[in-house]
């Protein structure tokens, strides 16, 4: 149980960062999909594989990429 609590503590700031950066996505359809995925994850349900794969490019080189992250959750 302690491990789960530690993971939640670590992941929550990253999740909040993703939620805040959704508005920076220029493509309206991609933004809507990202909002849907994050809403589902936040409510405890699971997005489809198709939805996740649709937003994958955002993590590779866009607003969700490591270069957009800052703060203590980035460790070199």
Secondary structure, DSSP 4 states (H G I P E B T S, - for coil): -HHHHHHHHHHHHHHHHHHHHGGG--SHHHHHHHHHHHHHHHHT----HHHHHHHHHHHHHSTTSGGG--STT---
